[in-house]
Amino acid sequence: MEIREYVQMELDGLKRSMSRVLKGLTQSELMWRPACGCNSIGLILFHTARSEDQFVQARLQGRPQVWESEKWFTKLNMAESEAGGHYTVDQVNAFPVPDVKDLMAYYDAVRARTTEYLKTLTPDSFERKITMPPFGELAAAMMWNIVVTHTAQHVGEISYLRGLQRGMDK
């Protein structure tokens, strides 16, 4: 199996997991936070999509992010400068969680571009060096590892927050 096939398999599995943990959630559940300054499911989902957009479009390809090129900031009624992370407690508390269908549409648009790009890669492409502050120079393969592990961690957080609200396996 080539590395790009393996990465695609991981991304497909994460998409299934994300869909499973979001299935049937209400807008109230999407917005719920366990305490002041804690992330909501909606904020985590948004952050996950924005991060993949930044990692794959901007860092790996040096291209405009889907956020900009498809004007998702307008579709989600947010500022174009919205980065999806590094928030203060006040920003977390005030985050305007869009409807889950809209958030998933952005997530899916990002993933479509990710998959499109991944299909073009050769094994040597994964050895290319990328500068990633604050880590410095990384192999492109490590950037793909970051995309996969970052998403997996956030799927776990969303699953946990869902469980806090609904109970186990509900």
Rosetta blueprint (number, residue, H / E / L):
1 M L
2 E L
3 I H
4 R H
5 E H
6 Y H
7 V H
8 Q H
9 M H
10 E H
11 L H
12 D H
13 G H
14 L H
15 K H
16 R H
17 S H
18 M H
19 S H
20 R H
21 V H
22 L H
23 K L
24 G L
25 L L
26 T L
27 Q H
28 S H
29 E H
30 L H
31 M H
32 W L
33 R L
34 P L
35 A L
36 C L
37 G L
38 C L
39 N L
40 S L
41 I H
42 G H
43 L H
44 I H
45 L H
46 F H
47 H H
48 T H
49 A H
50 R H
51 S H
52 E H
53 D H
54 Q H
55 F H
56 V H
57 Q H
58 A H
59 R H
60 L H
61 Q L
62 G L
63 R L
64 P L
65 Q L
66 V H
67 W H
68 E H
69 S H
70 E L
71 K L
72 W H
73 F H
74 T H
75 K H
76 L L
77 N L
78 M L
79 A L
80 E L
81 S L
82 E L
83 A L
84 G L
85 G L
86 H L
87 Y L
88 T L
89 V H
90 D H
91 Q H
92 V H
93 N H
94 A H
95 F L
96 P L
97 V L
98 P L
99 D L
100 V H
101 K H
102 D H
103 L H
104 M H
105 A H
106 Y H
107 Y H
108 D H
109 A H
110 V H
111 R H
112 A H
113 R H
114 T H
115 T H
116 E H
117 Y H
118 L H
119 K H
120 T L
121 L L
122 T L
123 P H
124 D H
125 S H
126 F H
127 E H
128 R L
129 K E
130 I E
131 T E
132 M E
133 P L
134 P L
135 F L
136 G E
137 E E
138 L E
139 A E
140 A H
141 A H
142 M H
143 M H
144 W H
145 N H
146 I H
147 V H
148 V H
149 T H
150 H H
151 T H
152 A H
153 Q H
154 H H
155 V H
156 G H
157 E H
158 I H
159 S H
160 Y H
161 L H
162 R H
163 G H
164 L H
165 Q H
166 R H
167 G L
168 M L
169 D L
170 K L
